[in-house]
Amino acid sequence: MPVAIDSPKTDKRPLYPDYLPFYDPLEKVKDVGPFDFIDPGSRANPLKPNLLSHASKIIDLSPHCGTELQGVQISDLSTEGLDELALLCAERGCLVFRNQKFTDLGFESQKKIASHFGPLHIHGWMPHPEKGPSEFVIVYDSKDDLRIRKSWAGKSPIQFHVDQSPEPQPPGLTFFCMLESPPGAGGDTIISSTVRAFERLSPRFRKRLEGLTAVHSTANPISREIRDNGSKSVLRRPITRSIHPVVTVHPVTGQKSLFVNSSYTERIVGFDQEESDALLKFLFDHINRGQDFSCRVRYEPGTVVVWDQRVTQHSQTLDYPVGERRHAFRLTPLANVPVASLVEEEVELEGEGDEERRLLGVF
C-alpha cells in the first residue's frame, strides 16, 4: 500500500508539504536508456563571464575541492551561464549557492534547469513526492519518518560514494536543494576530490590502476532496502550492473579520477576475489581518509549544492539529534559513458633511481 508521510498536527508542520516523501511498493519505472551526450561544459567560455559576473564574493572551501559563489542565482543564469557552471563545477568538484530562488520555483522549472545538464535519473528505491515527478529524490529525516536512520543503524554513516554509478551512463552534475535543515550544527555533506585522490597515489601505483575495470551493482543497496523495510520495500527497478574503468577521464577537463566507491563497486574484473577485496579496501580507505582533499558543506534553508560526480565522491554525516528535520531534494542528470584513462608508456619515473639506491643503502 502506498505511504505518504505527514506530520502530527501537534508538531511544527513541514515548510514544503508538496515535497514530502512518498513510498509505493508496487511502483515500477523504466531506466532512461542509452542517449547521446554533449557535456555543457564543453561549450563554456573558459573565463566564465556569464556566471562569475553575478558573484559578489567567491570563496574556495578548500584548496582541492569546493567553491561558494555568493550573489549568484542559479535560476537567473542564461544558457551560457549554465554551461559555465558545468565547467567550473568540473574544475572545482562542487559549487555552493545560498538563498536560492530555485527552492521555490516548483517541480517543472526545477526539472528544466537540471535537465540542461542531461536526462534526469529515476531512482530505484528512494522516495519521490506523491504528486511530483519521479525524477525527484526526496531526502527526509524527521521524527515522523526515521527510514534513513534505520538504514544506517549500527554502522558509520560516513560512506563516500558516487550516486548510481552502476548506470551505463552514470551521473554528471547533481543538484541538492535544502528545504529545511536542523536548527543547530549538523547534517553537513562532505565532498571529496577523486581527482586529487588519484594524484596522491604513487606514480607506479597509478599506472597499475589504469586499464583496470570494475563491476558496479545496485544488488547490495537493494538487499538492504528489503532487509530494512520488508513488505514496505520500494523496488521500482531491477538490479543494475555495469562495468566501468577504475580510472576515468573527465570529458571536458581531461583530469584523471578514481572511479570506484564503497556503495556500488563489487569487484575488480580479472582479479581473484581476495585480490579484488584487498585493492578495493585500500582505495575506499584512501578516499575516506582524504580530509586534505575534501570540503565540508554546511546547509541552511535555500542552499543548493551542485557537484560533479565524475570527479568527486560525497558522504552524509547524520550527526544531528534524532528527530530534528532535515528535508531536501536531489535532481541527478546522467552524463557520458565513463572514459577510460590511457596507460602511459613505461618510463623510468623521476627520482625512482634515487629511491632504489636509498633502499639499497647506496648513496
C-alpha positions as CSV (number, residue, x, y, z in Angstrom):
1,M,0.0,0.0,0.0
2,P,1.4,3.4,-0.9
3,V,2.5,5.6,2.0
4,A,2.8,9.3,2.0
5,I,4.5,10.9,5.1
6,D,2.6,13.5,7.0
7,S,3.5,15.1,10.4
8,P,1.3,15.0,13.5
9,K,-0.8,18.2,13.9
10,T,0.8,19.0,17.2
11,D,4.2,19.3,15.6
12,K,5.7,22.1,13.5
13,R,4.5,21.4,10.0
14,P,6.9,20.8,7.2
15,L,7.5,24.0,5.2
16,Y,7.3,22.1,1.9
17,P,4.5,19.6,2.2
18,D,4.4,19.1,-1.6
19,Y,8.0,17.7,-1.3
20,L,7.2,15.1,1.4
21,P,8.4,11.5,0.6
22,F,6.0,9.0,-1.0
23,Y,6.6,5.3,-0.9
24,D,4.8,2.9,-3.2
25,P,6.0,-0.7,-3.0
26,L,4.1,-1.5,-6.2
27,E,5.5,1.3,-8.4
28,K,7.7,0.4,-11.3
29,V,9.7,2.7,-13.6
30,K,11.9,2.3,-16.6
31,D,15.5,3.4,-16.9
32,V,16.5,6.3,-19.2
33,G,18.2,4.0,-21.8
34,P,21.2,5.0,-24.0
35,F,21.4,8.6,-25.1
36,D,23.9,10.9,-26.9
37,F,25.6,13.3,-24.6
38,I,27.4,16.5,-25.1
39,D,28.8,18.0,-21.9
40,P,27.5,21.6,-21.4
41,G,31.0,22.5,-20.0
42,S,32.5,21.8,-23.5
43,R,30.5,24.8,-24.8
44,A,31.6,27.2,-21.9
45,N,33.7,30.3,-22.1
46,P,36.8,29.4,-20.1
47,L,36.6,32.9,-18.5
48,K,33.0,32.2,-17.3
49,P,31.8,35.8,-17.7
50,N,28.1,34.8,-17.7
51,L,28.5,33.1,-14.3
52,L,31.2,34.9,-12.4
53,S,30.0,38.5,-13.2
54,H,27.0,37.8,-11.0
55,A,29.1,36.8,-8.0
56,S,29.5,39.3,-5.2
57,K,32.1,37.0,-3.5
58,I,33.9,33.8,-4.4
59,I,35.2,31.6,-1.6
60,D,37.2,28.4,-2.1
61,L,36.2,26.0,0.6
62,S,39.4,24.0,0.4
63,P,42.5,24.0,-2.0
64,H,41.3,21.0,-4.0
65,C,37.5,20.9,-3.8
66,G,34.6,23.2,-3.3
67,T,33.8,26.9,-4.2
68,E,31.0,29.0,-2.8
69,L,29.6,31.7,-5.2
70,Q,27.7,34.4,-3.3
71,G,25.2,36.5,-5.0
72,V,24.6,34.1,-7.9
73,Q,21.0,32.9,-8.5
74,I,21.0,29.7,-10.5
75,S,17.5,30.4,-11.8
76,D,18.7,33.7,-13.3
77,L,21.5,32.2,-15.3
78,S,21.4,32.2,-19.1
79,T,22.1,29.1,-21.1
80,E,25.7,30.3,-21.4
81,G,25.8,30.8,-17.6
82,L,24.7,27.3,-17.0
83,D,27.3,25.9,-19.4
84,E,29.9,27.9,-17.4
85,L,28.5,26.5,-14.2
86,A,29.2,23.0,-15.6
87,L,32.8,23.9,-16.4
88,L,33.5,25.5,-13.1
89,C,31.9,22.5,-11.3
90,A,34.1,20.1,-13.2
91,E,37.2,22.1,-12.2
92,R,36.3,22.6,-8.6
93,G,34.3,19.5,-7.9
94,C,31.4,21.2,-6.2
95,L,29.7,24.6,-6.0
96,V,27.7,26.1,-3.2
97,F,24.9,28.7,-3.7
98,R,22.9,30.3,-0.8
99,N,19.5,31.9,-0.5
100,Q,18.3,30.4,-3.8
101,K,15.0,31.2,-5.6
102,F,15.5,27.8,-7.1
103,T,14.0,26.3,-3.9
104,D,10.6,27.8,-4.7
105,L,10.3,27.5,-8.5
106,G,8.2,24.4,-8.4
107,F,8.7,21.0,-9.9
108,E,8.7,21.7,-13.6
109,S,11.0,24.8,-13.5
110,Q,13.4,22.9,-11.3
111,K,13.4,20.0,-13.6
112,K,14.0,22.2,-16.6
113,I,17.2,23.8,-15.1
114,A,18.6,20.4,-14.0
115,S,17.8,18.8,-17.4
116,H,20.1,21.3,-19.1
117,F,22.9,19.1,-17.9
118,G,21.5,15.7,-19.1
119,P,18.4,13.5,-18.8
120,L,17.3,13.0,-15.2
121,H,17.9,9.8,-13.4
122,I,14.9,8.0,-11.8
123,H,15.9,6.3,-8.6
124,G,15.1,2.6,-8.0
125,W,14.2,2.8,-4.3
126,M,14.4,6.3,-2.8
127,P,11.1,8.2,-2.5
128,H,9.8,11.0,-4.7
129,P,6.9,13.5,-4.0
130,E,3.4,12.0,-4.1
131,K,2.2,14.5,-6.7
132,G,5.6,15.3,-8.1
133,P,7.8,13.9,-10.9
134,S,9.5,10.6,-10.2
135,E,12.9,12.2,-11.1
136,F,12.9,14.0,-7.8
137,V,14.7,12.1,-4.9
138,I,13.4,13.2,-1.5
139,V,15.8,13.1,1.4
140,Y,13.7,13.4,4.5
141,D,14.8,12.7,8.1
142,S,12.3,13.6,10.9
143,K,10.6,12.2,13.9
144,D,7.7,11.1,11.7
145,D,10.0,9.3,9.2
146,L,13.1,7.5,10.5
147,R,13.7,5.4,7.4
148,I,17.1,6.9,6.8
149,R,18.1,6.4,10.4
150,K,17.0,2.8,10.3
151,S,19.1,2.1,7.2
152,W,22.3,3.3,8.9
153,A,21.6,1.8,12.4
154,G,24.7,0.0,13.8
155,K,27.2,1.4,11.3
156,S,29.0,4.6,10.5
157,P,27.0,7.0,8.3
158,I,30.3,8.1,6.7
159,Q,30.4,6.3,3.3
160,F,31.8,8.1,0.4
161,H,30.1,7.2,-2.9
162,V,29.0,8.2,-6.4
163,D,25.2,8.2,-6.7
164,Q,24.1,5.4,-9.0
165,S,27.5,4.5,-10.5
166,P,26.0,1.2,-11.8
167,E,24.2,3.1,-14.6
168,P,25.6,2.6,-18.0
169,Q,25.9,6.4,-18.2
170,P,26.4,7.5,-14.6
171,P,25.5,10.9,-13.3
172,G,27.5,14.1,-14.1
173,L,26.3,17.1,-12.2
174,T,23.9,16.7,-9.2
175,F,21.6,19.3,-7.7
176,F,21.0,19.0,-4.0
177,C,18.5,21.6,-2.6
178,M,18.0,22.0,1.1
179,L,14.4,22.9,2.1
180,E,14.7,22.6,5.9
181,S,17.9,21.9,7.9
182,P,18.4,21.1,11.6
183,P,18.3,24.2,13.7
184,G,21.8,23.8,15.1
185,A,25.0,22.4,13.7
186,G,25.0,19.1,11.8
187,G,23.7,17.5,8.7
188,D,26.6,18.6,6.5
189,T,27.8,16.9,3.3
190,I,31.4,16.0,2.9
191,I,32.6,16.1,-0.7
192,S,36.0,14.7,-1.7
193,S,38.0,15.2,-4.9
194,T,38.7,11.9,-6.6
195,V,41.0,13.7,-8.9
196,R,43.3,14.6,-6.0
197,A,42.8,11.2,-4.5
198,F,44.2,9.7,-7.7
199,E,47.1,12.2,-7.8
200,R,48.0,11.4,-4.2
201,L,48.9,7.8,-5.2
202,S,52.4,6.9,-6.2
203,P,53.2,7.1,-10.0
204,R,53.8,3.3,-10.2
205,F,50.5,2.5,-8.4
206,R,48.6,4.9,-10.6
207,K,50.0,3.1,-13.7
208,R,48.9,-0.2,-12.2
209,L,45.3,1.1,-11.8
210,E,45.0,2.4,-15.3
211,G,43.5,-0.1,-17.6
212,L,41.6,-2.0,-14.9
213,T,37.8,-2.2,-14.9
214,A,35.4,-2.9,-12.1
215,V,31.8,-4.2,-11.6
216,H,29.3,-1.7,-10.2
217,S,26.0,-3.0,-9.0
218,T,22.8,-2.0,-7.1
219,A,22.5,-5.5,-5.6
220,N,23.7,-4.7,-2.1
221,P,21.6,-1.5,-1.7
222,I,18.5,-3.3,-2.9
223,S,19.2,-6.1,-0.4
224,R,19.4,-3.6,2.4
225,E,16.1,-2.0,1.3
226,I,14.4,-5.4,1.5
227,R,16.1,-6.2,4.8
228,D,15.2,-2.8,6.5
229,N,11.6,-2.4,5.1
230,G,10.3,-5.8,4.3
231,S,6.8,-5.7,2.7
232,K,7.1,-1.9,2.5
233,S,10.3,-2.0,0.4
234,V,10.3,0.1,-2.7
235,L,11.8,-1.7,-5.7
236,R,10.9,0.3,-8.8
237,R,13.7,-1.2,-11.0
238,P,15.6,-4.5,-11.2
239,I,19.2,-4.7,-10.2
240,T,21.5,-2.6,-12.4
241,R,25.1,-3.7,-13.2
242,S,27.8,-2.1,-15.4
243,I,31.5,-2.4,-15.8
244,H,33.4,0.8,-15.7
245,P,37.1,1.8,-15.7
246,V,38.8,2.1,-12.4
247,V,40.4,5.4,-13.5
248,T,38.4,7.7,-15.7
249,V,39.0,10.9,-17.6
250,H,36.6,13.9,-17.4
251,P,35.4,14.6,-21.0
252,V,35.9,18.3,-20.7
253,T,38.9,18.9,-18.3
254,G,40.8,15.8,-19.2
255,Q,41.5,15.2,-15.5
256,K,42.0,11.6,-14.3
257,S,39.9,10.4,-11.4
258,L,39.4,7.3,-9.3
259,F,36.0,5.8,-10.1
260,V,35.3,3.1,-7.5
261,N,33.1,3.6,-4.5
262,S,32.1,1.6,-1.4
263,S,28.4,1.7,-2.1
264,Y,28.3,0.1,-5.5
265,T,31.7,-1.2,-6.7
266,E,31.7,-5.0,-6.2
267,R,35.0,-6.3,-7.6
268,I,37.9,-5.7,-10.0
269,V,37.5,-7.6,-13.3
270,G,40.1,-10.3,-13.8
271,F,41.2,-10.4,-10.1
272,D,40.6,-13.2,-7.7
273,Q,38.1,-12.2,-5.1
274,E,40.7,-11.8,-2.3
275,E,42.9,-9.7,-4.6
276,S,39.9,-7.6,-5.6
277,D,38.8,-7.1,-2.0
278,A,42.2,-6.0,-0.8
279,L,42.7,-3.5,-3.6
280,L,39.2,-2.0,-3.3
281,K,39.5,-1.8,0.5
282,F,42.7,0.2,0.1
283,L,41.1,2.6,-2.4
284,F,38.0,3.0,-0.3
285,D,40.1,3.7,2.8
286,H,42.3,6.1,0.8
287,I,39.2,8.2,-0.2
288,N,37.7,8.0,3.3
289,R,40.9,9.4,4.8
290,G,41.2,12.2,2.4
291,Q,40.5,15.1,4.7
292,D,43.2,17.1,2.8
293,F,41.4,16.8,-0.5
294,S,37.8,17.3,0.7
295,C,35.4,20.1,1.8
296,R,32.5,20.1,4.2
297,V,29.3,21.9,3.2
298,R,27.1,23.3,5.9
299,Y,23.5,23.9,5.0
300,E,20.8,26.4,5.7
301,P,17.3,26.5,4.1
302,G,17.7,27.7,0.5
303,T,21.2,26.3,0.0
304,V,21.8,24.5,-3.3
305,V,24.9,22.4,-3.8
306,V,26.0,21.2,-7.2
307,W,28.7,18.6,-7.6
308,D,30.2,16.7,-10.5
309,Q,30.1,13.0,-9.6
310,R,32.7,12.2,-12.2
311,V,35.4,14.0,-10.1
312,T,34.1,13.7,-6.6
313,Q,32.6,11.4,-4.0
314,H,30.4,12.5,-1.2
315,S,29.1,11.4,2.2
316,Q,26.4,12.4,4.6
317,T,27.2,12.9,8.3
318,L,23.9,12.2,10.1
319,D,25.4,13.8,13.2
320,Y,22.4,15.9,14.3
321,P,19.9,14.8,17.0
322,V,17.4,12.1,16.1
323,G,14.0,13.7,15.4
324,E,15.3,17.0,14.0
325,R,14.0,17.6,10.5
326,R,16.4,17.6,7.5
327,H,14.4,17.9,4.3
328,A,16.0,18.2,0.8
329,F,15.5,17.1,-2.8
330,R,18.0,15.9,-5.3
331,L,17.9,16.0,-9.1
332,T,20.6,13.9,-10.9
333,P,21.3,14.4,-14.6
334,L,23.0,11.5,-16.3
335,A,26.1,12.1,-18.4
336,N,28.6,10.3,-20.6
337,V,29.7,6.7,-20.7
338,P,32.8,6.7,-18.4
339,V,36.0,7.3,-20.4
340,A,39.0,5.1,-19.5
341,S,42.3,6.8,-18.9
342,L,45.1,5.6,-21.2
343,V,48.0,3.7,-19.7
344,E,51.1,5.8,-20.3
345,E,54.3,4.2,-21.8
346,E,56.6,2.6,-19.2
347,V,59.4,5.0,-18.5
348,E,61.7,5.5,-15.6
349,L,59.9,7.8,-13.2
350,E,61.7,10.9,-12.0
351,G,63.6,10.2,-8.8
352,E,62.9,6.5,-9.0
353,G,66.6,5.6,-9.3
354,D,67.4,7.7,-6.2
355,E,64.7,5.8,-4.3
356,E,66.1,2.4,-5.3
357,R,69.6,3.5,-4.2
358,R,68.3,4.7,-0.9
359,L,66.5,1.4,-0.2
360,L,69.7,-0.5,-1.0
361,G,71.8,1.8,1.2
362,V,73.8,3.1,-1.8
363,F,74.3,6.8,-1.8
